[in-house]
Amino acid sequence: MAVTTAVVVGSSQLWSPIFSLIQRDLGASDLQISFAFSLWAAVGAVAQYYAGRLADRIGRVPLISLPMNLGGVALVLAGLMRSWVPFAAVYTLWAIGNAVTGPVFSLVTGESVAPRERGRAFGLIESAIGFSLIVGPLTGAKLLPYAGARGLMIISGVLIFAAATFRLLSLRETRPATTGSRSFGLRHVFEGRMRLVLTAIILWNVVLAMTLWGPFISMHASDAMGLSKVTINTLFALSAVAETLIGLVAGRLVERFGAHKVLTAGALGMGLGLLLWSLQRSMVGITASFLLMGVFFMTAMVANDTFRVTAIEESVRGRALGAIGMLTGFSTALATPVAGYLKELSPLAPFWMALAAAVGMVWAITALTRHDARTGFAAEAQAEVQSLEVRG
């Protein structure tokens, strides 16, 4: 998983940091780009819901592999398009394939190790991702003058198809024996403690949509800071150096302090670091604050990966993560165009939205911690540890 995930992420990072600028070159306006991100998030949301249900029914491995084969082909086709509308239509297939693997990635990684080792497992994979985030943008910056932006998408599609095929041939199934032992429907994510888990994950993804996983950072870097495409790619690569170094450390922090605490600290630090970055004008200040944001990002990502698996019971984990992924996607689909509209009024609006979402997530996780202390969910988690140790 570490190797193939690094290839997939690194390949997508050949072009991802300048994706919104690629769309501009194809004739899309900033508002159209925002709405396109919204549509892709909505389509991906539905895909995640059914991915979670299928993962509990047919297993994890087919769903972590085959959709990425589809996604690789889609990126090659997108790179061949010369106008924005057909480009956006073909790119939707990549959005679907990538979205399907979202909940399944957490399932495969979290279920491959004992619960007490999840922090380190996710830390290892996130460090591998961090390494790919160094190599990907730097390679993209070097190849950009020769292959062009859309050429980078074609190269990316070929590499992702190869990585997906390797996954299919090499990964073992991780679905626990108890999976499916309890009924679970969409309504259950709005009940009891699951409502707080849902709120926390949704708000974290809003933070990501306003920052490193959305279009607004590259737009701000180009418009307000005057950075070129190559410089933006290089900036993302430098940030990835810090992210790679902090990945394993973050895993240890999660094991020591718990995913809840590390996630809240990382998300708040990321929101504040983003605002600090947005106000910089010197290259030294831009780079230093972006590196700081990257450190908080990686810390929160490792904690979030662990939180998503640990906070949900084993018997319903696939369906619950699929349902949460769908609702998260819809929320992101709504938040992105709203931020795009508000950006027309104030260029810093998306970044203030990120900080507000981080604060809301802290409230949800604090409430969840208090709820679990009262109801004894920690005891359920300990029982799961013992069950896995007996089966192992």
Secondary structure, 3 states (H helix, E strand, C coil): CHHHHHHHHHHHCCCHHHHHHHHHHCCCCHHHHHHHHHHHHHHHHHHHHHHHHHHHHHCCHHHHHHHHHHHHHHHHHHHHCCCHHHHHHHHHHHHHHHHHHHHHHHHHHHHCCCHHHHHHHHHHHHHHHHHHHHHHHHHHHHHHHHHCHHHHHHHHHHHHHHHHHHHHHHCCCCCCCCCCCCCCCHHHHHCHHHHHHHHHHHHHHHHHHHCCCCCHHHHHHHHCCCCCHHHHHHHHHHHHHHHHHHHHHHHHHHHHHCHHHHHHHHHHHHHHHHHHHHCCCCHHHHHHHHHHHHHHHHHHHHHHHHHHHHCCCHHHHHHHHHHHHHHHHHHHHHHHHHHHHHHHHCCCHHHHHHHHHHHHHHHHHHHHHHHHHHHCHHHHHHHHHHHHHHHC
